[in-house]
């Protein structure tokens, strides 16, 4: 009988304040892997088990000691501290989600229910194994400059061709670096997730797309062109366009929409830079 085990602590929130680095807020989930913990499963032997409550307190202590200001850097700092402190952990996976705030002045902020940066990191006793960064929960509405027409038709098709339509998308963007170490530094080689968000928004604003597939491909192509340090970009998009409820008889460009049905289109794309 084979077994693959993991355990950890999820959704540990932290808010680190610093007089010059400001506020670093996030929510981290840790999963630990390793056969060294198998006796806890098979024999009830917990001698090598690091309690998940200990993991939570470890996060707080690491956040206090972290000398940088980025979420990517903190994820790497935290992972390395775990591996160095607990050699029975063969490898671990960290998922870190930014808790975003709007900065009104150096001392005044307000929390945002908005898009946010993410870090997915895997680290083992031999060092960093994988890093994927992201910007999630984008909600973007474009009132004109999007089309969807000339698609395949058969007996089941009821959707009309549209040469110009509003488009409402939910969008998650992810990326990997050519050099993983670039992504966890606090130097110019690290690409801030807000810069990726702004680039994606600019593309949506000025590009006339024939479909969401067409749109995310253009977004990805532009990101790889603009940010030379990226090796890969990927997208998870949803079509959340409202239902049309009323159209003006005198001016058909004036419309009233309502919330759509739960069913929605889903589009994915990964673009990898040529070696």
C-alpha positions in Angstrom: 0.0 0.0 0.0 1.3 3.4 -1.0 0.6 6.7 0.8 1.2 10.3 0.1 0.8 12.6 3.1 0.6 16.3 3.8 -0.6 18.5 6.6 -0.4 22.1 7.5 -2.0 25.4 8.6 -4.2 27.4 6.3 -5.4 31.0 6.2 -3.0 32.5 8.7 -3.4 36.3 8.4 -0.7 38.7 9.4 -0.2 42.5 9.3 3.4 43.6 9.7 3.9 47.3 10.3 7.2 49.1 10.0 8.2 52.8 10.2 9.8 53.0 6.8 8.5 49.9 5.0 4.9 50.5 5.8 2.2 47.8 6.1 2.7 44.3 4.7 -0.6 42.3 5.0 -1.3 38.8 3.8 -2.9 35.5 4.4 -0.6 32.4 4.1 -1.4 28.7 3.9 1.3 26.1 4.5 1.3 22.4 3.5 4.2 20.2 4.6 5.2 17.0 2.8 7.5 14.2 3.9 7.6 10.5 4.8 9.1 11.4 8.1 5.6 12.1 9.4 4.2 8.7 8.4 4.5 7.3 12.0 2.0 9.8 13.1 -0.5 8.3 10.6 0.4 4.6 11.1 1.3 4.4 14.8 0.1 7.6 16.4 3.7 8.6 17.0 3.8 12.5 17.0 7.4 13.0 18.0 8.4 14.6 14.6 5.1 16.4 14.1 5.3 20.2 14.2 1.9 21.3 15.5 -0.1 23.4 13.1 -0.6 25.9 15.9 3.3 26.1 16.1 3.3 26.9 12.4 0.9 29.8 12.9 3.1 31.3 15.6 6.2 30.7 13.3 4.5 32.8 10.6 4.1 35.7 13.1 7.7 35.5 14.2 9.0 35.3 10.6 6.9 38.3 9.6 8.4 40.3 12.5 11.9 39.4 11.4 11.5 39.7 7.6 13.8 42.6 6.5 12.0 43.2 3.1 8.8 44.7 1.9 7.4 42.3 -0.8 5.0 39.3 -0.5 7.2 37.2 -2.8 10.3 37.9 -0.7 8.4 37.1 2.5 7.2 33.8 1.1 10.8 32.8 0.3 12.0 34.0 3.7 9.3 32.1 5.5 9.9 28.9 3.5 13.6 28.9 4.1 13.1 29.5 7.8 10.7 26.5 8.0 13.1 24.2 6.2 16.1 25.3 8.2 14.3 25.0 11.5 12.5 21.7 10.9 14.7 19.3 9.0 12.0 16.6 9.2 10.1 18.6 6.6 11.2 17.2 3.2 9.5 20.0 1.3 6.6 22.4 1.7 4.2 24.5 -0.3 3.3 28.0 0.6 0.3 29.9 -0.8 0.4 33.6 0.1 -2.4 36.0 -0.7 -1.9 39.8 -0.4 -4.4 41.6 1.8 -4.5 44.9 -0.2 -4.9 48.4 1.3 -5.3 51.8 -0.4 -2.6 54.3 0.8 -4.1 57.7 1.5 -1.0 59.0 3.3 2.2 57.5 4.8 0.2 56.8 7.9 -3.4 56.4 6.7 -4.7 53.4 4.8 -8.0 51.6 4.1 -8.7 47.9 3.2 -9.7 47.1 -0.3 -12.2 44.5 -1.5 -10.4 44.3 -4.8 -7.9 42.4 -6.9 -4.8 41.1 -5.0 -1.4 39.6 -5.5 -0.6 36.0 -4.9 2.5 33.9 -4.5 2.7 30.1 -4.8 6.1 28.7 -3.7 7.5 25.2 -3.3 10.8 24.7 -1.3 12.7 21.7 -0.2 15.9 20.8 1.7 17.8 21.4 -1.5 16.4 24.9 -2.0 13.6 26.6 -4.0 11.8 24.3 -6.3 9.0 26.4 -8.0 7.6 29.9 -7.9 4.4 31.1 -9.5 3.1 34.7 -8.9 -0.3 36.1 -9.8 -2.9 38.8 -9.7 -6.3 37.5 -8.9 -9.9 38.7 -8.7 -9.8 41.3 -11.4 -13.3 42.5 -12.4 -13.2 44.5 -15.6 -16.1 45.9 -17.6 -15.6 47.4 -21.0 -18.6 49.2 -22.5 -17.6 49.1 -26.2 -14.8 47.7 -28.3 -15.5 44.0 -28.0 -17.1 41.6 -30.5 -18.1 38.0 -30.8 -19.3 36.8 -34.2 -18.7 34.3 -37.0 -18.5 31.4 -34.6 -19.6 27.8 -35.4 -23.4 27.4 -35.7 -25.6 24.4 -35.6 -29.1 23.4 -34.5 -28.3 24.2 -30.9 -27.0 27.7 -31.5 -29.2 30.6 -30.3 -26.6 33.3 -29.6 -26.6 36.1 -32.2 -23.5 37.6 -33.8 -22.5 40.8 -32.1 -20.0 43.3 -33.7 -19.8 45.6 -30.7 -20.9 44.7 -27.1 -20.1 45.4 -23.5 -17.8 42.8 -22.0 -17.6 42.0 -18.3 -14.8 39.6 -17.4 -13.5 38.0 -14.2 -9.7 37.5 -14.6 -6.8 35.8 -12.8 -3.3 36.3 -14.2 -0.3 34.2 -13.3 3.4 34.2 -14.3 6.7 32.5 -13.9 10.2 34.0 -14.1 13.1 33.0 -16.3 15.2 33.1 -13.2 13.3 32.1 -10.1 15.5 34.2 -7.8 14.4 37.4 -9.6 10.8 36.9 -8.4 11.7 36.8 -4.7 14.1 39.8 -4.6 13.3 43.3 -3.5 15.3 44.6 -6.5 14.3 45.8 -9.9 14.2 42.3 -11.4 11.0 41.5 -9.4 7.8 42.5 -11.2 5.2 44.0 -8.9 1.8 42.3 -9.4 0.2 45.8 -9.6 2.3 46.5 -12.7 1.0 43.3 -14.3 -2.5 44.3 -13.4 -2.1 47.8 -14.9 -0.6 46.3 -18.1 -3.6 43.9 -18.5 -6.1 46.8 -17.9 -4.4 48.9 -20.5 -4.6 46.1 -23.1 -8.3 45.6 -22.4 -8.9 49.3 -22.8 -7.2 49.9 -26.1 -7.5 46.5 -27.9 -10.6 45.6 -30.0 -11.1 41.9 -29.4 -13.1 39.4 -31.4 -13.5 37.1 -28.4 -12.2 36.6 -24.9 -9.8 34.1 -26.3 -8.5 36.9 -28.6 -8.3 39.3 -25.7 -6.2 37.1 -23.3 -3.8 36.1 -26.1 -3.1 39.8 -26.8 -2.7 40.4 -23.0 -0.2 37.6 -22.7 1.7 38.6 -25.8 2.1 42.1 -24.6 3.2 41.0 -21.1 5.9 38.8 -22.5 7.1 41.6 -24.7 7.1 44.2 -21.9 8.5 42.1 -19.1 11.6 40.4 -20.4 12.2 38.5 -17.1 9.0 36.5 -17.6 9.2 32.9 -18.9 5.4 32.2 -18.9 2.1 33.9 -18.4 -1.3 32.2 -18.0 -4.9 33.3 -17.6 -8.1 32.1 -16.2 -11.0 34.2 -17.5 -14.8 34.1 -17.1 -17.4 35.8 -19.2 -19.7 37.5 -16.7 -21.6 39.7 -19.2 -24.9 40.8 -17.8 -28.2 39.7 -19.4 -30.0 42.3 -21.6 -33.3 43.3 -20.0 -34.5 46.3 -21.9 -33.4 48.1 -25.1 -34.5 51.7 -26.0 -36.7 51.7 -29.1 -35.5 55.2 -30.1 -31.8 54.5 -29.5 -30.7 50.8 -29.4 -27.3 51.7 -28.0 -29.1 52.6 -24.7 -29.8 49.4 -22.8 -30.6 48.1 -19.3 -28.8 45.0 -18.1 -29.4 42.7 -15.1 -27.3 40.1 -13.3 -26.7 37.0 -15.5 -27.6 33.4 -14.8 -25.0 31.4 -12.8 -23.7 29.5 -15.9 -20.8 31.3 -17.5 -18.1 30.8 -20.1 -14.6 29.9 -18.9 -11.4 30.5 -20.9 -7.8 29.5 -20.1 -4.5 30.2 -21.8 -0.8 29.6 -21.0 1.9 31.3 -23.1 5.5 30.2 -22.7 8.4 32.2 -24.1 10.5 30.4 -26.7 13.9 29.3 -25.3 
